[in-house]
C-alpha cells in the first residue's frame, strides 16, 4: 500500500465502509491529522496509546514521532489497512480488541520494562467515537497509569466545552469537575464536519488533558467525593441540599447537607453548578465526616 494513500483511497482499496454501530467517522483532512499529532507533543521516549486508529492515517504519523505506538482497534474489518501501516514501521503494536477490556496498564508497564529506559512516558491520542467518549476518558483518568502524561482527543465540540467549562454555566457539570480534578484541560482547535467521512452533524474539537502530578486539593475519600459530585448534578434543577439528601448512597439528611453547605460559606438554596471543584472537595470532606456510613 502506498504510504501517500489518503482516507478515501484506503477505504476504496480495502473495501471499507464506516460502521454506524461503532460510531465511525474517518478523518479526511491530513492537515487536521498533522495538527493532532503536533498537539500531542511527542518524543521518542513516549509510548502512544491510540484508541480507534481506524484506517491508520494518524497511526502512520504517530509512529514517526513516538518511540512506540500501541494501536487498539475494536473493528476486525479495519485490521488489514492497519497491518499495512504496521508493515511500514517497526514500532507499532496492533491490538484488535475493545479498549475498555484491554489491560493497557499491564501492557504499557511491560513495554517500558523491556525498553531498558528508552521508553518513559505514556500519552493517549485518539479520534474517539462520540457514543463512548466519556467512558473511555473516565477509564484512563480513574485508572491512571503512573507514566501517563497527557491525553489528546478528538471529541464532540459540546463535550470539549463541558470539560473546560467554568462554574455557574449550563455546560458545567460532573464531567467538568472530574476532568479538572485529574488534569488541566485545554481545547486545541475546532474541526468542522466536512473534515470527516461520513460528515457528522456537529462540530468536533481536539482537546488535550495534561495529567496533574498531584491533585489540586486534598480529599479524605476520593470515591466519596465523586459520589457527591454525581449526586449534585443528577437533578440539576433541584437545590443542592435536596439532591444530596436524595442520594441514599451518601448517607446524609437534608439538615446535614444544609449545615455543611453553609459551613463552606454558601447559601443553603444554591444549586450544585455554582460550586467550584475545590468547594466540592471541601463539601465532600465535611459530608463524609457527618455521614452515617
Helices and strands as residue ranges (DSSP letters): H 7-14, E 26-27, H 30-40, E 46-51, H 57-65, E 68-73, G 76-78, H 79-86, E 92-96, H 104-114, E 121-127, G 130-132, H 133-142, E 148-156, H 157-163, H 174-182, E 183-191, G 193-195, E 196-197, E 204-211, H 222-234, H 240-246, G 248-250, H 254-263, G 272-274, H 277-290
